[in-house]
Amino acid sequence: MTETPEIQLPEDKPLEIAGQIYQSRLLVGTGLYRDLMETGHAVEISGAEIVTVAVRRTNLGQNPDEPNLLDVISPEDYTILPNTAGCYTAKDAVRTCKLARELLDGRNLVKLEVLGEDKTLYPNMPETLVAAEELIKDGFQVMVYCSDDPLLARRLEEMGCIAVMPLGAPIGSGLGIQNRYNIRLIVENASVPVLVDAGVGAASDATLAMELGCDGVLMNSAIAKAKDPIKMANAMRLAIAAGREGYLAGRMPKKLYASASSPLDGTFF
């Protein structure tokens, strides 16, 4: 009797960031919406538990006469993840993180991004490495936006970053996951969460990221720039869940030629 080979399925590990377990694997941004009311509604519908905010572009209380994002995205209900969007040097990024810590009552969880130039918004990895090292020494818990280079991703992890966030495509491009093989390599070699950050445009892009084994996806433009951001927020919530379930189920192997879904064994004609 031939023994059936044991099927190896991916391990279903929870998403844990900075010691906290999250049920949702969708992280969302707060920019580009028509108003704060739409921002709050979209975030709620998305089911996200981690919400990232651009400290240099968002009022978190530093401007008392302007609408405060925290009035619709309460720190009591969400993990507020300040990011360094708009920073082009390590010095500016570090300063921005320190400002965020003051505004958010000493919280140390940050998303680091240091950009290279305006046209592509690709990460400036030399400056990113400098900023990450300084922030980690200062007690910050750093989630880091990075290129899709598996070696650099590993280096950031070894430095002490608690999550690596390779871009799927340029920020705001909506091109989808253009570098699936590199992202897969990063996932296979990482022992910290890997989250695709940037490039998602459609729900299918989010599903693909999860099917590659990513621990989560961060997006903003894909929801905020949709014709109906509220519907898209719900679509992304479902897409993330479907992609994760598909990854855990283990897809069928690819074959070069056809294989009948109905076997001929035992047929009568």
Phi and psi in degrees as a GROMACS rama.xvg file:
@    title "Ramachandran Plot"
@    xaxis  label "Phi"
@    yaxis  label "Psi"
@TYPE xy
-78.7549  128.474  THR-2
-78.2595  138.658  GLU-3
-76.0146  124.366  THR-4
-61.6952  142.764  PRO-5
-68.9133  132.558  GLU-6
-86.6509  124.665  ILE-7
-96.7395  112.246  GLN-8
-102.181  153.735  LEU-9
-59.7943  149.064  PRO-10
-75.9333  133.099  GLU-11
-91.2145  80.3422  ASP-12
-89.357  140.976  LYS-13
-69.9437  159.255  PRO-14
-79.5887  113.867  LEU-15
-122.281  123.047  GLU-16
-130.765  124.088  ILE-17
54.5729  38.7859  ALA-18
81.646  2.837  GLY-19
-114.319  137.565  GLN-20
-90.9097  135.041  ILE-21
-119.34  139.336  TYR-22
-81.516  -37.7264  GLN-23
-88.3525  138.906  SER-24
-104.305  12.4758  ARG-25
-104.798  122.811  LEU-26
-110.607  137.653  LEU-27
-127.511  152.948  VAL-28
-94.9857  178.074  GLY-29
-126.802  7.50563  THR-30
-91.0785  164.815  GLY-31
78.0052  0.11353  LEU-32
-78.2616  163.611  TYR-33
-67.2578  -37.7132  ARG-34
-160.634  175.814  ASP-35
-66.4184  -31.1411  LEU-36
-63.0746  -44.4069  MET-37
-65.7839  -37.9032  GLU-38
-57.8755  -51.5124  THR-39
-62.4264  -40.4958  GLY-40
-66.5321  -44.1872  HIS-41
-63.4051  -43.4804  ALA-42
-61.7713  -43.462  VAL-43
-61.8233  -46.2139  GLU-44
-65.7717  -32.347  ILE-45
-66.4663  -22.0638  SER-46
77.071  3.69461  GLY-47
-63.8991  147.078  ALA-48
-111.48  -17.7531  GLU-49
-113.524  125.109  ILE-50
-123.284  123.34  VAL-51
-97.517  141.953  THR-52
-131.078  138.696  VAL-53
-83.035  107.609  ALA-54
-61.0411  -36.3702  VAL-55
-75.6241  -12.5264  ARG-56
-122.409  -2.45643  ARG-57
-125.024  139.246  THR-58
-85.7943  113.928  ASN-59
-110.144  19.4009  LEU-60
119.191  -10.2079  GLY-61
-71.6676  -19.9325  GLN-62
-119.182  89.8593  ASN-63
-62.8676  -20.5778  PRO-64
-89.9691  0.438864  ASP-65
-113.526  158.252  GLU-66
-57.218  137.691  PRO-67
-104.031  124.578  ASN-68
-57.0818  -32.9058  LEU-69
-68.2828  -9.96612  LEU-70
-73.2144  -23.9257  ASP-71
-112.741  -19.8092  VAL-72
-119.667  87.7702  ILE-73
-76.2346  132.977  SER-74
-61.1383  -16.4208  PRO-75
-75.2639  -24.2039  GLU-76
-104.37  -23.7862  ASP-77
-132.461  154.408  TYR-78
-83.2669  114.821  THR-79
-84.8585  120.09  ILE-80
-109.784  95.6305  LEU-81
-67.7358  140.1  PRO-82
-124.908  164.298  ASN-83
-102.93  32.9007  THR-84
-53.6345  137.552  ALA-85
91.5773  0.203731  GLY-86
-94.3458  136.299  CYS-87
-118.666  0.74624  TYR-88
-136.834  155.727  THR-89
-60.2708  -39.4414  ALA-90
-59.4141  -46.81  LYS-91
-65.373  -39.7118  ASP-92
-64.6999  -43.215  ALA-93
-64.1963  -43.6881  VAL-94
-61.0419  -41.779  ARG-95
-64.1056  -40.6898  THR-96
-64.1984  -37.8859  CYS-97
-67.6256  -36.7203  LYS-98
-63.1792  -44.0356  LEU-99
-60.5779  -39.6188  ALA-100
-62.7758  -38.075  ARG-101
-67.288  -41.2624  GLU-102
-71.5191  -26.2683  LEU-103
-111.588  34.8508  LEU-104
58.1049  42.2019  ASP-105
83.9246  9.49025  GLY-106
-69.6746  139.664  ARG-107
-105.096  -4.46636  ASN-108
-78.5506  122.853  LEU-109
-138.831  156.143  VAL-110
-107.576  116.543  LYS-111
-92.1878  127.058  LEU-112
-141.891  127.627  GLU-113
-121.168  117.125  VAL-114
-91.0538  155.214  LEU-115
-88.6215  -47.1467  GLY-116
-163.524  169.304  GLU-117
-72.8119  -30.4956  ASP-118
-68.2252  -45.5101  LYS-119
-105.41  -20.7457  THR-120
55.6372  28.3276  LEU-121
-68.6083  151.274  TYR-122
-69.1612  138.56  PRO-123
-86.4443  97.1328  ASN-124
-69.7546  -37.9246  MET-125
-58.747  -43.7783  PRO-126
-69.8792  -34.6098  GLU-127
-61.2269  -43.502  THR-128
-63.1463  -40.9905  LEU-129
-63.7757  -46.7227  VAL-130
-65.2732  -42.6329  ALA-131
-59.8167  -44.3599  ALA-132
-61.7156  -43.9011  GLU-133
-67.5863  -41.5735  GLU-134
-65.9811  -41.4269  LEU-135
-63.4913  -40.5767  ILE-136
-63.5722  -28.048  LYS-137
-90.0195  7.85076  ASP-138
91.1864  7.06333  GLY-139
-76.8576  149.324  PHE-140
-100.555  110.484  GLN-141
-105.861  118.927  VAL-142
-98.4003  129.635  MET-143
-124.608  125.612  VAL-144
-73.5886  128.543  TYR-145
-147.268  171.326  CYS-146
-71.1288  175.481  SER-147
-92.2598  28.8414  ASP-148
-85.1495  113.663  ASP-149
-59.3246  -33.1231  PRO-150
-70.681  -40.2502  LEU-151
-68.844  -36.9228  LEU-152
-61.4333  -42.3028  ALA-153
-64.2294  -39.7591  ARG-154
-63.2499  -41.5138  ARG-155
-62.5968  -40.0588  LEU-156
-62.9288  -45.2082  GLU-157
-65.0655  -28.8166  GLU-158
-68.6418  -26.8127  MET-159
123.324  7.51398  GLY-160
-64.5806  139.184  CYS-161
-90.2665  -8.33293  ILE-162
-160.328  143.418  ALA-163
-111.228  142.974  VAL-164
-132.553  77.828  MET-165
-70.0087  144.231  PRO-166
-73.5271  143.507  LEU-167
-86.2784  -30.5647  GLY-168
-166.914  172.213  ALA-169
-54.46  147.137  PRO-170
-53.8264  130.227  ILE-171
74.3837  4.41368  GLY-172
-79.2227  -30.0725  SER-173
68.2132  18.0899  GLY-174
-76.2519  -14.7019  LEU-175
86.2139  -173.942  GLY-176
-78.5765  105.239  ILE-177
-93.9521  -9.61097  GLN-178
-130.457  47.7212  ASN-179
-60.8632  -32.1923  ARG-180
-71.0079  -42.4759  TYR-181
-64.8925  -41.4497  ASN-182
-63.3098  -39.015  ILE-183
-62.3992  -40.2063  ARG-184
-63.247  -41.4647  LEU-185
-61.6925  -44.8197  ILE-186
-59.8375  -45.9395  VAL-187
-65.2047  -26.6991  GLU-188
-102.641  -3.46025  ASN-189
-93.7928  147.275  ALA-190
-116.329  8.02789  SER-191
-117.144  163.062  VAL-192
-58.4439  140.709  PRO-193
-115.125  122.463  VAL-194
-126.622  126.488  LEU-195
-68.4411  131.808  VAL-196
-132.862  110.353  ASP-197
96.8277  139.304  ALA-198
104.086  -18.4734  GLY-199
-66.6667  135.839  VAL-200
-126.682  -30.1865  GLY-201
-130.294  164.263  ALA-202
-59.6003  -34.7278  ALA-203
-63.6257  -30.177  SER-204
-65.8352  -41.8058  ASP-205
-65.1899  -40.6307  ALA-206
-62.587  -43.7527  THR-207
-60.6047  -43.7294  LEU-208
-57.5888  -41.905  ALA-209
-71.5607  -36.471  MET-210
-65.6968  -25.1896  GLU-211
-74.1234  -9.25915  LEU-212
101.555  5.97605  GLY-213
-62.7476  151.886  CYS-214
-82.4104  -17.5044  ASP-215
-177.679  177.185  GLY-216
-137.387  134.983  VAL-217
-108.172  133.085  LEU-218
-148.273  156.444  MET-219
-138.125  -63.3445  ASN-220
-57.7394  -37.5306  SER-221
-59.0656  -32.4635  ALA-222
-90.0449  -52.803  ILE-223
-63.7402  -32.5075  ALA-224
-93.8925  1.05523  LYS-225
-66.6591  156.342  ALA-226
-62.4829  -33.8241  LYS-227
-128.806  91.2668  ASP-228
-58.926  -32.647  PRO-229
-68.6992  -45.0067  ILE-230
-63.9487  -38.8301  LYS-231
-68.5343  -35.7309  MET-232
-59.3861  -42.1875  ALA-233
-68.6931  -39.8051  ASN-234
-61.1886  -41.3923  ALA-235
-66.7964  -37.7034  MET-236
-58.3656  -46.6804  ARG-237
-68.7796  -38.4153  LEU-238
-64.2023  -41.6421  ALA-239
-62.1054  -45.3126  ILE-240
-63.671  -42.4615  ALA-241
-65.928  -42.5746  ALA-242
-64.3248  -40.2832  GLY-243
-65.1944  -43.3498  ARG-244
-64.2904  -39.64  GLU-245
-63.9755  -40.0568  GLY-246
-62.6373  -44.9372  TYR-247
-67.9163  -30.8922  LEU-248
-69.5514  -29.9075  ALA-249
81.7033  104.91  GLY-250
-69.8957  158.453  ARG-251
-65.3196  153.039  MET-252
-69.4782  148.277  PRO-253
-80.3221  144.738  LYS-254
-131.623  151.168  LYS-255
-75.0255  -32.0449  LEU-256
-119.512  168.776  TYR-257
-68.3647  154.655  ALA-258
-141.394  119.825  SER-259
-60.7235  133.021  ALA-260
-78.0112  -21.0297  SER-261
-111.425  106.083  SER-262
-60.5871  150.553  PRO-263
-86.9483  -12.2155  LEU-264
-59.5067  129.13  ASP-265
83.7268  6.36527  GLY-266
-74.4553  157.743  THR-267
-99.6076  -3.0828  PHE-268
